Amino acid sequence: MGLRDDFRPGRPRIQEDSENLRRRILERLDAPPPAGYAKWNGRTLGEALEISPNLVWRELRVLGISLQWRRSWCISTDPEFDAKSADIIGLYLGVPANAVVLSIDEKPCIQAFYREQG
């Protein structure tokens, strides 16, 4: 006679491959959030992937992803943006002799810390 697990009522847990689950979560994060939401959260990700929100949060912690601090960048519609940015980056990488490169930001007196696109 050995040790045996006692009967446990209810549906058995469904174990999904952790790598497969992480891949699915990362793919979904690249997709736009549901209508009416500016960004993904644990509940909406869980509903979209048909898994528990707690499982989503656990995997995001393992991956080191924080949905609250996720930042997005605005994409320029200027057709000459690549050439202009290459000129600016070139100034910082190769400062001309006897020159000073200054960076001036044209923001008002408030600092926009966590502004997001759209």
N, C-alpha and C positions, 0 to 999 in steps of 0.2 A: 504494500500500500504506500503510495507516494503522495506528494502534494499535488492537488488539482485546483484549478480555478473554479470558483463557484459560478453558477448560472447567472448571467447578466441579461435582464430583459431589455428589449429595445433593438433598434436597428444597429447592425455592426458598423463600426467606423470604416469609411472608405479611405484607403490610403492611396494617394496619388504620388507618383514619382516627383521628388522635390525639384529636380532639375527641370522637368517638364512644366511643373507649376510655375517656377520662376520665369521660364521662357514665356509662358502664356501671360503672366502679369506684366512683364516688360514690353511685350508686343502690344498689350492693351493700353499701357501708359503712353505709347507713341500715337495711338489713335485719339481723335477728338473725344472729349467727354460727352455724356448724354445731353440732350437738349435741355436747356434751362440751368446747366451747371457750367461754371467757368473753368473748373479743374476737377480731376478725379478725387474721390475720397474712398475710404475702406469699404463703405457700404455699397457705393455705386460700382466699384470694382468687383466686389463679391457678387452682386446681382448680375453683372455682365458676364462673369466667368462661371456663374452658377455654383459658387462655393461660399463658405462661411466668411463673413467679414473678419472674424478673429484670425482665420487662417491667412487671409490677405495681409493683415497687420503683422503677424508673426514672420511671414516671408519677407516683407518689406524691411523689418528690423534686421533680419539676417543679411539682407543685401545692403543695408545702410542707406536706405532711401527714405526721405521724409517728404511726404506729400505737402505738408504745410509750407516747407521752405523751398519747394521746387520753383525754379525761376525759368522764365522764358525770355527769348530775345525777339525784338521786332526785326522784321526783314525789310530791307530797303527796297523801294520800288524805282530808285534812280538807276537808269541804264548805265550810267558812268560810275556807279558806286565802286566797282572793283578797281578801276584805275585811280580814283580819288583815294581810296583806302590804301592802295599800294604806295602812293606818294607819301602819305602821312606815316605809314609804318616804316618806309625807307628813311624818313627823317630821324626816327627814334633808333633805328638799327645802325645807321651810318651818319652820325652828326657831322656836318661840314666843319672844316677847320675854322677856328676862331668864331664859332657860332654858338648861340644859346637857343635851345628848343623849349618853348613854353607851351603848356596845355591849359587852355582856358575853357571853362564850362559855362554855358549860358543859361544856368538855372536861376530861378528866383531865389529868394532868401530861404526857402524851405527845401529840405532834402527829401527826394522821393526814394525811400529805401527799398520798398517792396512793390514797386509798380509792375504790373503784369500786362502782357499783350491782350488786346481785345477787351 
